[in-house]
Structures are given as structure tokens and as C-alpha cells.
Amino acid sequence: MSMLVIGLVVFLGAHSVRIFAEDWRSARVQAMGAGAWKGAYSLISIVGFVLIVWGYGESRAMPVELWQPPVWTRHLAALLTVPAFILLAAAYVPGTRIKAAVKHPMVLGVKLWAFAHLMANGRLADVILFGAFLLWAILDFRAARRRDRATGAVYKAGPVLRDVIAIAIGLVAWAVFAMYLHAAWIGVRPFG
């Protein structure tokens, strides 16, 4: 369990710099240069992610059950991850109306993903993993919206076709992940 916690601290810590230390981050980017900052940030994130995967895998060998969620929570989780994947896609398709409406679709998608998994899993490692991501997403969304208000950021909506593309990408990605990759990578079949 300690590797999972260390991984979360490293990964979410790196992703929390803008939440808690925006001025420090700006100074580092200016001192190091954008490329070096992104390289260091990416390396730290990868290390944290590897530790999360390793720690979560270890925790599954000796699970600590806190509660047994009802079966319907798995179905609801599968349903909630559909808009989470669409929001993730909308973050990368430029000019979507989705992004114009919610401002930070990726972070909102992480919120939905974490909440869905938190409610459908009752092991200690799940509570730590998904609870940490949910808390981070709540804090990051709030900080990002605060930055938007301070800078007057405007997210312009393009043609509806961009939303159609984001929705299609999100649905295909969800289907591929739910039907194939989740079992292969995580060892859990969402529908079976």
C-alpha cells in the first residue's frame, strides 16, 4: 500500500503545483525554460504513475475489504464513465461547445471517473486511489476556474461538428476500453 500512496503523492503532487504554488511554478518555468519544465514534469509524472500502478497491483494481492458495493453501482459506474471519456476527448478537440461550457473538461472527466470508481469499489486501495483523484480533481477544477476568472479566459465554441467529433472519439474510446483494455490492463471486466 505504501507504493500506492507514494505514487499518488508524486503524481498528484506534480499535478497540484498550479493549485498550490502557481507563482513558484511560473518562476521555475521562466528559470528553466518551458521545454525543461515540461520534461521534468513529465518525468516526475511518469515515475508517480508507475508507482501508482505498482502499488495498486500489490494491494490487489492482499485486499482490505471495507464494504461490498451493490452490483448496481458497477452499472452506474460504467454509465458515468461514458461522459467522462467524452469530456476527456473534448479537452483535446479544439473549439468544442463542451469545452466552452465547462471550461476544463478533462478535470471534470477525472471527477466523474474517480467518483464512479469510488462508488463501485469497496477496498481500501480503491478508496485511497479514487478518493485521492476525486479530491485532486475538485481542487484543480476550482483553482482552474479561479485562474480563468482572474485572467478573463474565454473558451470559444466552434462549429457543432467539433462536438460531434469529440463525442464520437469519446464513445469509441470508452467502448474499446470498457470491452477490451480494462480487463487486459486492470484485470477487471466491467461487463462480465
Backbone as ProteinMPNN parsed JSONL, in Angstrom:
{"seq_chain_A": "MSMLVIGLVVFLGAHSVRIFAEDWRSARVQAMGAGAWKGAYSLISIVGFVLIVWGYGESRAMPVELWQPPVWTRHLAALLTVPAFILLAAAYVPGTRIKAAVKHPMVLGVKLWAFAHLMANGRLADVILFGAFLLWAILDFRAARRRDRATGAVYKAGPVLRDVIAIAIGLVAWAVFAMYLHAAWIGVRPFG", "coords_chain_A": {"N_chain_A": [[0.823, -1.2, 0.0], [2.08, 1.155, 0.573], [3.591, 1.903, -1.67], [1.593, 2.655, -3.446], [0.538, 4.927, -2.151], [2.832, 6.572, -2.088], [3.234, 6.85, -4.85], [0.864, 8.228, -5.529], [1.272, 10.613, -4.109], [3.533, 11.61, -5.432], [2.666, 11.731, -8.181], [0.135, 13.144, -8.106], [1.02, 15.266, -6.628], [2.833, 16.546, -8.377], [0.963, 17.302, -10.269], [-0.432, 19.138, -8.845], [0.849, 21.505, -8.512], [0.066, 23.859, -9.814], [-2.239, 24.363, -8.432], [-1.514, 24.941, -5.786], [0.885, 26.382, -5.841], [1.267, 28.432, -7.849], [2.749, 30.791, -8.473], [5.373, 29.98, -7.83], [5.652, 27.916, -9.699], [5.503, 29.376, -12.107], [7.832, 30.899, -11.857], [9.755, 28.847, -11.936], [9.333, 27.802, -14.507], [10.096, 29.997, -16.019], [12.781, 30.251, -15.229], [13.898, 27.727, -15.9], [13.06, 27.275, -18.467], [10.501, 26.525, -20.834], [10.535, 24.023, -22.144], [12.361, 22.42, -20.639], [11.063, 22.467, -18.186], [8.65, 21.11, -18.84], [9.752, 18.644, -19.508], [10.892, 17.778, -17.028], [8.575, 17.766, -15.461], [7.065, 15.842, -16.832], [8.693, 13.562, -16.493], [8.657, 13.245, -13.685], [5.906, 12.814, -13.379], [5.557, 10.41, -14.796], [7.114, 8.656, -13.232], [5.622, 8.788, -10.844], [3.187, 7.731, -11.782], [3.934, 5.108, -12.526], [4.607, 4.127, -9.987], [2.072, 4.27, -8.791], [0.63, 2.368, -10.318], [2.129, 0.061, -9.748], [1.913, -0.034, -6.91], [-0.887, -0.235, -6.636], [-1.34, -2.647, -7.898], [0.06, -4.354, -6.133], [-1.576, -4.045, -3.885], [-3.846, -5.38, -4.632], [-3.183, -7.995, -4.349], [-3.325, -8.535, -1.661], [-6.043, -7.712, -0.609], [-7.885, -5.255, 1.273], [-10.933, -5.325, 2.449], [-13.43, -2.933, 2.761], [-16.144, -2.462, 2.421], [-18.868, -4.044, 0.695], [-19.842, -3.113, -2.31], [-23.107, -2.63, -3.771], [-24.301, -4.497, -6.639], [-25.494, -2.877, -8.605], [-24.054, -0.518, -8.519], [-21.806, -0.906, -10.082], [-22.877, -0.923, -12.626], [-23.866, 1.663, -12.772], [-21.444, 3.011, -12.539], [-20.2, 2.256, -14.945], [-21.893, 3.577, -16.709], [-21.477, 6.283, -15.937], [-18.851, 6.626, -16.704], [-18.972, 6.96, -19.418], [-19.714, 9.735, -20.146], [-17.403, 10.75, -18.959], [-15.288, 9.883, -20.612], [-16.038, 11.215, -22.943], [-15.787, 13.87, -22.121], [-13.02, 13.922, -21.692], [-12.111, 13.559, -24.336], [-13.172, 15.909, -25.424], [-11.527, 17.781, -24.293], [-9.316, 17.757, -25.893], [-10.105, 18.136, -28.518], [-10.118, 20.898, -30.433], [-12.022, 23.884, -29.832], [-14.579, 22.964, -29.013], [-18.029, 23.035, -28.089], [-18.573, 21.901, -25.741], [-16.231, 22.279, -24.224], [-16.291, 25.047, -24.13], [-18.498, 25.391, -22.54], [-18.001, 23.995, -20.061], [-15.41, 24.619, -19.451], [-13.058, 23.271, -18.363], [-12.828, 20.421, -19.367], [-11.34, 17.999, -19.126], [-10.552, 17.775, -16.427], [-13.041, 17.729, -15.217], [-13.932, 15.355, -16.319], [-12.149, 13.576, -15.057], [-13.082, 13.86, -12.465], [-15.663, 12.659, -12.688], [-14.906, 10.041, -13.485], [-13.361, 9.201, -11.245], [-15.252, 9.429, -9.147], [-17.191, 7.584, -10.038], [-15.748, 5.171, -9.938], [-15.042, 5.116, -7.266], [-17.476, 4.774, -5.972], [-18.176, 2.255, -6.852], [-16.371, 0.442, -5.89], [-15.081, -1.185, -3.05], [-12.731, -1.55, -1.628], [-9.861, -0.824, 0.436], [-7.577, 0.156, -0.952], [-8.807, 1.058, -3.282], [-10.414, 3.124, -2.309], [-8.431, 4.854, -1.418], [-6.997, 5.348, -3.848], [-8.995, 6.24, -5.807], [-10.351, 8.103, -4.283], [-8.308, 9.957, -3.756], [-7.8, 10.916, -6.356], [-10.317, 12.036, -6.918], [-10.519, 14.066, -4.951], [-8.276, 15.606, -5.725], [-9.156, 16.391, -8.318], [-11.397, 17.954, -7.718], [-10.214, 20.096, -6.304], [-8.418, 21.017, -8.277], [-10.126, 21.759, -10.368], [-11.515, 23.864, -9.187], [-9.365, 25.655, -8.731], [-8.504, 26.101, -11.363], [-10.757, 27.326, -12.49], [-10.747, 29.64, -10.956], [-8.351, 30.802, -11.84], [-9.103, 31.273, -14.489], [-11.112, 33.221, -14.146], [-9.55, 35.274, -13.054], [-7.828, 35.889, -15.156], [-9.554, 36.424, -17.154], [-10.188, 34.502, -19.045], [-11.524, 33.116, -22.004], [-13.362, 30.619, -23.559], [-13.799, 29.768, -26.681], [-16.472, 28.651, -28.689], [-16.593, 26.452, -31.39], [-17.75, 25.173, -34.554], [-20.579, 22.882, -34.451], [-19.83, 20.422, -35.381], [-17.344, 19.853, -34.281], [-17.969, 19.12, -31.671], [-19.434, 16.841, -32.226], [-17.397, 15.25, -33.231], [-15.755, 15.04, -30.916], [-17.538, 13.704, -29.211], [-17.905, 11.317, -30.649], [-15.261, 10.275, -30.671], [-14.897, 9.997, -27.9], [-16.908, 8.09, -27.28], [-16.096, 5.852, -28.805], [-13.548, 5.41, -27.694], [-14.312, 4.863, -25.045], [-15.814, 2.484, -25.438], [-13.868, 0.715, -26.498], [-12.058, 0.679, -24.363], [-13.698, -0.19, -22.201], [-14.661, -2.658, -23.111], [-12.405, -4.151, -23.837], [-9.69, -3.21, -23.082], [-9.769, -2.563, -20.327], [-10.016, -4.999, -18.937], [-7.664, -6.258, -19.821], [-5.607, -4.518, -18.976], [-6.225, -3.771, -16.331], [-7.333, -5.979, -15.182], [-9.94, -6.446, -14.575], [-13.189, -7.107, -15.628], [-15.524, -4.952, -16.786], [-18.055, -5.628, -17.721], [-18.73, -8.333, -17.083]], "CA_chain_A": [[0.0, 0.0, 0.0], [2.929, 2.342, 0.664], [3.964, 2.321, -3.027], [0.431, 3.357, -3.988], [0.48, 6.252, -1.533], [3.983, 7.344, -2.586], [2.927, 7.182, -6.24], [-0.157, 9.278, -5.553], [1.889, 11.856, -3.65], [4.41, 12.095, -6.507], [1.891, 12.055, -9.376], [-0.811, 14.232, -7.853], [1.811, 16.415, -6.187], [3.283, 17.248, -9.586], [-0.204, 17.88, -10.924], [-1.05, 20.116, -7.944], [1.675, 22.71, -8.4], [-0.731, 25.034, -10.215], [-3.272, 24.59, -7.422], [-0.971, 25.462, -4.534], [2.122, 27.173, -5.977], [1.283, 28.981, -9.212], [3.862, 31.73, -8.628], [6.599, 29.169, -7.838], [5.675, 27.232, -10.991], [5.838, 30.371, -13.135], [9.254, 31.23, -11.696], [10.543, 27.696, -12.404], [9.213, 27.732, -15.965], [10.914, 31.076, -16.567], [14.201, 29.961, -14.961], [14.331, 26.512, -16.59], [12.584, 27.224, -19.845], [9.278, 25.717, -20.937], [10.865, 22.649, -22.532], [12.959, 21.716, -19.495], [9.998, 22.29, -17.186], [7.765, 20.042, -19.3], [10.497, 17.391, -19.405], [10.961, 17.396, -15.611], [7.197, 17.486, -15.058], [6.697, 14.563, -17.438], [9.461, 12.502, -15.845], [8.094, 13.061, -12.341], [4.565, 12.242, -13.549], [5.715, 9.008, -15.195], [7.566, 7.929, -12.036], [4.461, 8.682, -9.966], [2.211, 6.825, -12.386], [4.462, 3.746, -12.387], [4.449, 3.75, -8.579], [0.64, 4.042, -8.556], [0.277, 1.078, -10.92], [2.825, -0.957, -8.967], [1.293, -0.094, -5.591], [-2.258, -0.729, -6.754], [-1.213, -4.078, -8.181], [0.414, -5.015, -4.869], [-2.716, -4.016, -2.969], [-4.848, -6.356, -5.077], [-2.745, -9.315, -3.889], [-3.817, -8.665, -0.272], [-7.037, -6.64, -0.489], [-8.546, -4.945, 2.542], [-12.328, -5.002, 2.126], [-14.115, -2.016, 3.674], [-17.558, -2.756, 2.23], [-19.189, -4.715, -0.568], [-20.824, -2.277, -3.007], [-24.155, -3.364, -4.503], [-23.993, -4.735, -8.058], [-25.956, -1.774, -9.436], [-23.056, 0.56, -8.577], [-20.917, -1.18, -11.22], [-23.584, -0.491, -13.838], [-23.865, 3.124, -12.751], [-20.068, 3.439, -12.824], [-19.992, 2.11, -16.395], [-22.652, 4.659, -17.35], [-20.824, 7.566, -15.655], [-17.575, 6.759, -17.417], [-19.231, 7.385, -20.805], [-19.433, 11.173, -20.276], [-16.014, 11.033, -18.572], [-14.474, 9.721, -21.826], [-16.404, 12.296, -23.87], [-15.15, 15.086, -21.601], [-11.596, 13.794, -21.977], [-11.935, 13.845, -25.767], [-13.49, 17.327, -25.652], [-10.379, 18.592, -23.867], [-8.293, 17.739, -26.94], [-10.651, 18.598, -29.798], [-10.207, 22.353, -30.253], [-13.227, 24.642, -30.144], [-15.866, 22.301, -28.765], [-19.0, 23.726, -27.244], [-18.439, 21.267, -24.428], [-15.176, 22.993, -23.509], [-16.77, 26.416, -23.894], [-19.489, 25.36, -21.455], [-17.481, 23.535, -18.76], [-14.086, 25.242, -19.332], [-11.962, 22.325, -18.11], [-13.496, 19.122, -19.476], [-10.535, 16.868, -18.669], [-10.628, 17.693, -14.97], [-14.403, 17.29, -14.916], [-13.948, 13.933, -16.658], [-11.46, 12.856, -13.978], [-14.032, 13.838, -11.335], [-16.669, 11.634, -12.949], [-14.233, 8.744, -13.471], [-12.993, 8.87, -9.87], [-16.484, 9.22, -8.385], [-17.804, 6.331, -10.488], [-14.966, 4.042, -9.429], [-15.092, 5.148, -5.808], [-18.746, 4.243, -5.522], [-18.336, 0.864, -7.273], [-15.31, -0.381, -5.316], [-15.098, -1.033, -1.603], [-11.464, -1.917, -0.989], [-9.084, 0.301, 0.953], [-6.747, 0.717, -2.03], [-9.704, 1.787, -4.182], [-10.797, 4.37, -1.637], [-7.253, 5.728, -1.448], [-6.706, 5.739, -5.229], [-10.039, 7.039, -6.444], [-10.607, 9.249, -3.411], [-7.243, 10.946, -3.984], [-8.042, 11.554, -7.658], [-11.516, 12.873, -6.811], [-10.145, 15.263, -4.197], [-7.409, 16.416, -6.591], [-9.941, 16.975, -9.401], [-12.218, 19.026, -7.15], [-9.331, 21.236, -6.024], [-7.859, 21.527, -9.526], [-11.196, 22.432, -11.108], [-11.745, 25.147, -8.516], [-8.215, 26.526, -8.99], [-8.502, 26.462, -12.78], [-11.827, 28.314, -12.702], [-10.281, 30.882, -10.331], [-7.379, 31.384, -12.781], [-9.861, 31.776, -15.635], [-11.749, 34.495, -13.767], [-8.501, 36.28, -12.855], [-7.233, 36.276, -16.438], [-10.61, 36.711, -18.129], [-10.114, 33.488, -20.102], [-12.749, 32.811, -22.732], [-13.234, 29.416, -24.369], [-14.712, 29.992, -27.803], [-17.083, 27.465, -29.278], [-16.554, 26.349, -32.84], [-18.932, 24.516, -35.126], [-21.105, 21.712, -33.76], [-19.099, 19.253, -35.854], [-16.256, 19.564, -33.334], [-18.571, 18.375, -30.565], [-19.762, 15.517, -32.756], [-16.123, 14.525, -33.286], [-15.36, 14.732, -29.533], [-18.456, 12.673, -28.702], [-17.597, 10.058, -31.341], [-13.975, 9.789, -30.145], [-15.14, 9.562, -26.523], [-17.693, 6.854, -27.274], [-15.253, 4.762, -29.307], [-12.518, 5.152, -26.677], [-14.984, 4.2, -23.925], [-16.167, 1.118, -25.829], [-12.637, -0.081, -26.593], [-11.506, 0.488, -23.022], [-14.614, -0.977, -21.374], [-14.844, -4.021, -23.618], [-11.154, -4.883, -24.047], [-8.479, -2.773, -22.387], [-9.922, -2.575, -18.866], [-9.688, -6.358, -18.471], [-6.261, -6.552, -20.127], [-4.697, -3.67, -18.207], [-6.599, -3.672, -14.915], [-7.677, -7.306, -14.689], [-11.357, -6.455, -14.192], [-14.114, -6.96, -16.756], [-16.675, -4.158, -16.346], [-19.323, -6.234, -18.146], [-18.698, -9.789, -17.101]], "C_chain_A": [[0.865, 1.26, 0.0], [3.351, 2.829, -0.719], [2.82, 3.093, -3.685], [0.371, 4.774, -3.448], [1.628, 7.13, -2.019], [3.733, 7.772, -4.026], [1.902, 8.286, -6.361], [0.414, 10.621, -5.131], [2.743, 12.454, -4.768], [3.582, 12.578, -7.693], [0.958, 13.242, -9.143], [-0.109, 15.471, -7.312], [2.298, 17.24, -7.367], [2.111, 17.959, -10.262], [-0.915, 18.927, -10.056], [-0.259, 21.41, -7.823], [0.874, 23.953, -8.774], [-1.835, 25.34, -9.213], [-2.697, 25.368, -6.246], [0.225, 26.397, -4.685], [2.272, 27.732, -7.392], [2.461, 29.926, -9.437], [5.198, 30.992, -8.686], [6.747, 28.472, -9.183], [6.096, 28.194, -12.101], [7.314, 30.75, -13.075], [10.137, 30.098, -12.2], [10.51, 27.589, -13.915], [10.102, 28.797, -16.599], [12.397, 30.775, -16.381], [14.71, 28.782, -15.787], [14.07, 26.55, -18.088], [11.413, 26.257, -19.922], [9.589, 24.261, -21.257], [11.431, 21.842, -21.378], [11.916, 21.475, -18.412], [9.091, 21.131, -17.578], [8.455, 18.685, -19.207], [10.554, 16.89, -17.973], [9.581, 16.996, -15.094], [6.755, 16.121, -15.582], [7.414, 13.404, -16.763], [8.914, 12.199, -14.452], [6.719, 12.399, -12.425], [4.644, 10.762, -13.912], [6.153, 8.161, -14.004], [6.386, 7.726, -11.077], [3.437, 7.694, -10.49], [2.654, 5.371, -12.251], [4.311, 3.261, -10.948], [2.984, 3.487, -8.221], [0.239, 2.667, -9.087], [0.88, -0.061, -10.109], [2.14, -1.139, -7.601], [-0.12, -0.627, -5.624], [-2.257, -2.23, -7.047], [-0.868, -4.873, -6.935], [-0.787, -5.096, -3.931], [-3.772, -5.046, -3.351], [-4.469, -7.77, -4.647], [-3.232, -9.592, -2.466], [-4.845, -7.573, -0.009], [-7.591, -6.497, 0.92], [-9.953, -4.465, 2.176], [-12.904, -4.071, 3.189], [-15.621, -2.231, 3.624], [-17.727, -3.449, 0.884], [-20.243, -3.878, -1.288], [-21.888, -3.128, -3.704], [-23.792, -3.469, -5.994], [-24.392, -3.546, -8.931], [-24.938, -0.638, -9.525], [-22.069, 0.346, -9.714], [-21.562, -0.72, -12.519], [-23.625, 1.036, -13.922], [-22.469, 3.664, -13.06], [-19.777, 3.342, -14.317], [-20.696, 3.227, -17.151], [-21.957, 6.009, -17.151], [-19.498, 7.734, -16.383], [-17.77, 7.133, -18.886], [-19.023, 8.899, -20.94], [-18.012, 11.532, -19.852], [-15.092, 10.916, -19.787], [-14.78, 10.824, -22.84], [-15.757, 13.607, -23.42], [-13.645, 15.062, -21.856], [-11.312, 14.109, -23.443], [-12.172, 15.321, -26.058], [-12.355, 18.243, -25.221], [-9.346, 18.715, -24.979], [-8.794, 18.106, -28.322], [-10.864, 20.102, -29.664], [-11.588, 22.916, -30.62], [-14.544, 23.927, -29.927], [-16.755, 23.195, -27.905], [-18.964, 23.155, -25.834], [-17.394, 22.015, -23.609], [-15.6, 24.43, -23.212], [-17.737, 26.45, -22.709], [-18.867, 25.01, -20.106], [-16.077, 24.048, -18.461], [-12.926, 24.254, -19.197], [-12.51, 20.896, -18.15], [-12.661, 17.941, -18.983], [-10.652, 16.695, -17.154], [-12.026, 17.248, -14.538], [-14.559, 15.803, -15.233], [-13.265, 13.082, -15.601], [-12.362, 12.774, -12.751], [-15.057, 12.722, -11.51], [-16.078, 10.23, -12.865], [-13.928, 8.308, -12.035], [-14.234, 8.591, -9.025], [-17.121, 7.887, -8.74], [-17.076, 5.128, -9.902], [-14.973, 3.985, -7.9], [-16.382, 4.507, -5.293], [-18.893, 2.753, -5.845], [-17.294, -0.081, -6.672], [-15.224, -0.129, -3.815], [-13.82, -1.449, -0.897], [-10.708, -0.664, -0.568], [-8.251, 0.956, -0.136], [-7.589, 1.523, -3.015], [-10.102, 3.133, -3.595], [-9.633, 5.353, -1.673], [-7.008, 6.248, -2.86], [-7.76, 6.686, -5.791], [-10.431, 8.242, -5.599], [-9.58, 10.344, -3.607], [-7.458, 11.669, -5.311], [-9.277, 12.456, -7.618], [-11.206, 14.164, -6.066], [-9.276, 16.183, -5.042], [-8.237, 17.121, -7.668], [-10.832, 18.116, -8.907], [-11.373, 20.272, -6.922], [-8.783, 21.85, -7.306], [-8.912, 22.28, -10.334], [-11.458, 23.813, -10.513], [-10.607, 26.129, -8.807], [-8.183, 26.995, -10.446], [-9.585, 27.5, -13.079], [-11.451, 29.668, -12.098], [-9.273, 31.583, -11.252], [-8.092, 31.969, -13.987], [-10.505, 33.118, -15.329], [-10.713, 35.605, -13.634], [-7.933, 36.782, -14.18], [-8.275, 36.654, -17.488], [-10.62, 35.727, -19.292], [-11.487, 33.214, -20.694], [-12.474, 31.594, -23.61], [-14.274, 29.5, -25.468], [-15.204, 28.665, -28.366], [-16.999, 27.545, -30.791], [-17.818, 25.695, -33.353], [-19.312, 23.245, -34.357], [-20.356, 20.44, -34.173], [-17.956, 18.877, -34.909], [-16.775, 18.788, -32.122], [-18.935, 16.959, -30.995], [-18.5, 14.664, -32.803], [-15.684, 14.118, -31.879], [-16.231, 13.63, -28.958], [-18.139, 11.325, -29.34], [-16.29, 9.455, -30.822], [-14.171, 9.253, -28.729], [-15.889, 8.253, -26.451], [-16.872, 5.657, -27.751], [-14.194, 4.405, -28.272], [-13.124, 4.432, -25.473], [-15.269, 2.737, -24.259], [-14.929, 0.228, -25.884], [-12.079, -0.343, -25.197], [-12.401, -0.425, -22.183], [-14.685, -2.433, -21.82], [-13.545, -4.832, -23.673], [-10.025, -4.482, -23.098], [-8.59, -2.823, -20.866], [-9.546, -3.942, -18.304], [-8.207, -6.658, -18.677], [-5.311, -5.776, -19.235], [-4.965, -3.708, -16.71], [-6.927, -5.046, -14.328], [-9.125, -7.426, -14.238], [-12.187, -6.246, -15.454], [-15.341, -6.177, -16.277], [-18.021, -4.813, -16.672], [-19.225, -7.764, -18.155], [-17.971, -10.403, -15.955]], "O_chain_A": [[0.45, 2.304, -0.503], [3.462, 4.036, -0.935], [3.054, 4.069, -4.397], [0.173, 5.721, -4.209], [1.423, 8.304, -2.33], [3.988, 8.92, -4.388], [2.042, 9.181, -7.195], [0.087, 11.652, -5.72], [2.685, 13.657, -5.023], [3.765, 13.701, -8.163], [0.986, 14.221, -9.889], [-0.578, 16.592, -7.509], [2.196, 18.467, -7.369], [2.252, 19.075, -10.763], [-1.893, 19.532, -10.494], [-0.667, 22.317, -7.097], [0.995, 24.989, -8.119], [-2.317, 26.471, -9.155], [-3.302, 26.326, -5.765], [0.55, 27.131, -3.753], [3.294, 27.52, -8.045], [3.106, 29.868, -10.484], [6.061, 31.333, -9.495], [7.84, 28.437, -9.748], [6.942, 27.863, -12.931], [7.967, 30.904, -14.106], [11.163, 30.354, -12.829], [11.534, 27.319, -14.543], [10.779, 28.538, -17.593], [13.191, 31.022, -17.289], [15.821, 28.826, -16.315], [14.785, 25.924, -18.871], [11.344, 25.287, -19.167], [8.967, 23.359, -20.695], [11.025, 20.7, -21.161], [11.885, 20.41, -17.795], [8.792, 20.267, -16.753], [7.82, 17.687, -18.866], [10.297, 15.714, -17.717], [9.441, 16.005, -14.376], [6.142, 15.339, -14.854], [6.802, 12.371, -16.49], [8.732, 11.038, -14.087], [6.406, 11.518, -11.624], [3.878, 9.953, -13.389], [5.623, 7.071, -13.789], [6.178, 6.627, -10.562], [2.881, 6.907, -9.724], [1.852, 4.502, -11.905], [3.929, 2.114, -10.715], [2.689, 2.585, -7.436], [-0.415, 1.893, -8.387], [0.198, -1.044, -9.818], [1.831, -2.259, -7.196], [-0.518, -1.388, -4.743], [-3.072, -2.98, -6.51], [-1.432, -5.942, -6.7], [-0.985, -6.108, -3.26], [-4.509, -5.531, -2.492], [-5.328, -8.65, -4.584], [-3.516, -10.736, -2.109], [-4.57, -6.619, 0.719], [-7.746, -7.474, 1.654], [-10.139, -3.36, 1.666], [-12.87, -4.385, 4.378], [-16.296, -2.188, 4.652], [-16.826, -3.433, 0.045], [-21.417, -3.923, -0.921], [-21.594, -4.227, -4.173], [-23.067, -2.63, -6.528], [-23.699, -3.238, -9.9], [-24.948, 0.125, -10.491], [-21.545, 1.317, -10.261], [-20.888, -0.193, -13.405], [-23.446, 1.622, -14.99], [-22.332, 4.665, -13.764], [-19.173, 4.248, -14.892], [-20.159, 3.762, -18.121], [-21.858, 6.796, -18.093], [-19.071, 8.857, -16.65], [-16.824, 7.58, -19.535], [-18.224, 9.319, -21.777], [-17.464, 12.523, -20.335], [-14.211, 11.755, -19.976], [-13.876, 11.311, -23.519], [-15.241, 14.363, -24.242], [-13.062, 16.09, -22.203], [-10.374, 14.845, -23.752], [-11.448, 15.92, -26.854], [-12.232, 19.359, -25.726], [-8.58, 19.678, -25.005], [-7.99, 18.364, -29.218], [-11.698, 20.54, -28.871], [-12.224, 22.481, -31.58], [-15.533, 24.245, -30.587], [-16.275, 23.998, -27.105], [-19.285, 23.839, -24.862], [-17.628, 22.349, -22.447], [-15.291, 24.96, -22.145], [-17.781, 27.43, -21.966], [-19.172, 25.659, -19.106], [-15.604, 23.924, -17.332], [-11.908, 24.41, -19.871], [-12.643, 20.242, -17.116], [-13.22, 16.972, -18.469], [-10.832, 15.579, -16.668], [-12.167, 16.472, -13.593], [-15.236, 15.076, -14.506], [-13.738, 11.992, -15.277], [-12.405, 11.746, -12.075], [-15.291, 11.935, -10.593], [-16.665, 9.337, -12.254], [-14.208, 7.17, -11.659], [-14.262, 7.62, -8.268], [-17.544, 7.141, -7.856], [-17.705, 4.182, -9.428], [-14.914, 2.901, -7.32], [-16.37, 3.786, -4.296], [-19.659, 2.056, -5.179], [-17.337, -1.285, -6.926], [-15.289, 1.016, -3.368], [-13.83, -1.678, 0.312], [-10.889, 0.412, -1.139], [-8.218, 2.182, -0.235], [-7.142, 2.55, -3.524], [-10.126, 4.148, -4.291], [-9.824, 6.542, -1.928], [-6.83, 7.45, -3.056], [-7.446, 7.804, -6.201], [-10.801, 9.286, -6.137], [-9.924, 11.526, -3.625], [-7.317, 12.889, -5.387], [-9.278, 13.528, -8.224], [-11.595, 15.243, -6.512], [-9.5, 17.393, -5.081], [-8.048, 18.313, -7.91], [-11.001, 19.123, -9.596], [-11.767, 21.374, -7.302], [-8.691, 23.073, -7.415], [-8.618, 23.322, -10.92], [-11.603, 24.799, -11.235], [-10.855, 27.299, -9.097], [-7.869, 28.153, -10.722], [-9.352, 28.443, -13.835], [-11.788, 30.715, -12.65], [-9.326, 32.8, -11.428], [-7.728, 33.045, -14.46], [-10.455, 34.04, -16.143], [-10.956, 36.74, -14.045], [-7.597, 37.959, -14.311], [-7.937, 37.139, -18.568], [-11.017, 36.08, -20.402], [-12.48, 33.098, -19.975], [-11.47, 31.548, -24.32], [-15.469, 29.329, -25.229], [-14.451, 27.699, -28.496], [-17.297, 28.578, -31.391], [-18.838, 25.666, -32.664], [-18.475, 22.623, -33.704], [-20.263, 19.492, -33.393], [-17.642, 17.696, -34.76], [-16.091, 17.902, -31.609], [-18.77, 16.003, -30.237], [-18.534, 13.484, -32.452], [-15.282, 12.974, -31.667], [-15.73, 12.722, -28.294], [-18.107, 10.304, -28.653], [-16.223, 8.254, -30.563], [-13.67, 8.179, -28.395], [-15.545, 7.387, -25.646], [-16.946, 4.576, -27.168], [-13.964, 3.226, -28.002], [-12.523, 3.5, -24.939], [-14.996, 1.851, -23.449], [-14.945, -0.891, -25.371], [-11.674, -1.464, -24.888], [-11.904, -1.34, -21.525], [-14.761, -3.336, -20.987], [-13.575, -6.058, -23.569], [-9.473, -5.326, -22.393], [-7.601, -3.1, -20.186], [-8.834, -4.029, -17.304], [-7.565, -7.246, -17.806], [-4.307, -6.324, -18.78], [-4.031, -3.681, -15.91], [-6.813, -5.252, -13.12], [-9.495, -8.405, -13.589], [-11.928, -5.338, -16.243], [-16.112, -6.675, -15.458], [-19.011, -4.579, -15.978], [-19.601, -8.406, -19.136], [-17.881, -11.627, -15.867]]}, "name": "protein", "num_of_chains": 1, "seq": "MSMLVIGLVVFLGAHSVRIFAEDWRSARVQAMGAGAWKGAYSLISIVGFVLIVWGYGESRAMPVELWQPPVWTRHLAALLTVPAFILLAAAYVPGTRIKAAVKHPMVLGVKLWAFAHLMANGRLADVILFGAFLLWAILDFRAARRRDRATGAVYKAGPVLRDVIAIAIGLVAWAVFAMYLHAAWIGVRPFG"}
